[in-house]
Amino acid sequence: MHVLETTLETIAQSIRTGLAHPTTVLNTLIETENAGGMGAVRQVERQLRLSAEALQARAHPNSDLAQAWLNATRAYLITQAELKRVA
């Protein structure tokens, strides 16, 4: 799935550099949903969960940023589910 690869590369680059602007995070999640639906966003969440755990276990200096991406992705999923529920 091309959209998933692109999203994960964006996230990986962000974690490598230690920088993630909130607008970039939100836009990345929106683009992922637009291209692959909520299933793609859920796949990103699963991959981030595994990656964040691995980075934390290795005491990676940017493991907090990986956790922030994971938290943002989970918040996005919850928000989208709520929006669909009230619509």
C-alpha positions in Angstrom: 0.0 0.0 0.0 1.7 3.2 -1.2 -0.1 5.6 1.1 1.1 3.6 4.2 4.7 3.5 3.0 4.6 7.3 2.4 3.0 8.0 5.8 5.5 5.7 7.6 8.4 7.3 5.8 7.2 10.8 6.9 6.9 9.6 10.5 10.3 7.9 10.4 11.9 11.0 9.0 10.3 13.1 11.7 11.5 10.8 14.5 15.0 10.7 13.0 15.3 14.5 13.0 13.5 14.8 16.3 11.0 17.4 14.9 7.3 17.2 14.2 5.2 20.3 13.6 1.5 19.8 14.7 0.3 20.9 11.3 2.5 18.2 9.6 1.2 15.6 12.0 -2.4 16.5 11.3 -1.9 16.8 7.6 -0.2 13.5 7.4 -3.1 11.8 9.1 -5.6 13.5 7.0 -3.7 12.6 3.8 -3.5 9.0 5.0 -7.2 8.8 5.6 -8.0 10.5 2.3 -5.8 8.0 0.3 -6.5 4.8 2.2 -9.5 5.3 4.5 -9.6 4.8 8.3 -8.2 1.3 7.8 -4.9 2.9 6.7 -4.9 5.2 9.8 -5.5 2.1 12.0 -2.6 0.4 10.3 -0.4 3.4 11.0 -1.5 3.3 14.7 -0.6 -0.4 14.9 2.9 0.2 13.4 3.4 3.3 15.6 2.5 1.3 18.7 5.1 -1.4 17.9 7.7 1.2 16.9 7.2 3.4 20.0 7.5 0.4 22.3 10.7 -0.7 20.5 12.2 2.8 20.6 11.4 3.2 24.3 12.9 -0.2 25.1 16.1 0.9 23.4 16.0 4.3 25.1 16.1 6.0 21.7 16.6 9.8 22.2 13.4 10.5 20.2 11.2 7.8 21.6 9.0 10.6 23.2 8.3 11.9 19.7 7.3 8.4 18.5 4.9 8.3 21.4 3.6 11.7 20.5 2.9 10.5 16.9 1.1 7.5 18.4 -1.0 9.7 20.8 -1.9 12.0 17.9 -2.9 9.1 15.7 -5.1 7.6 18.5 -6.7 11.0 19.1 -7.4 11.3 15.3 -9.0 7.9 15.3 -11.2 8.7 18.3 -12.2 12.1 16.9 -13.1 10.7 13.5 -15.2 8.0 15.1 -17.0 10.6 17.2 -17.7 12.8 14.2 -19.2 9.9 12.3 -21.2 8.8 15.3 -22.9 12.3 15.6 -23.3 12.8 11.9 
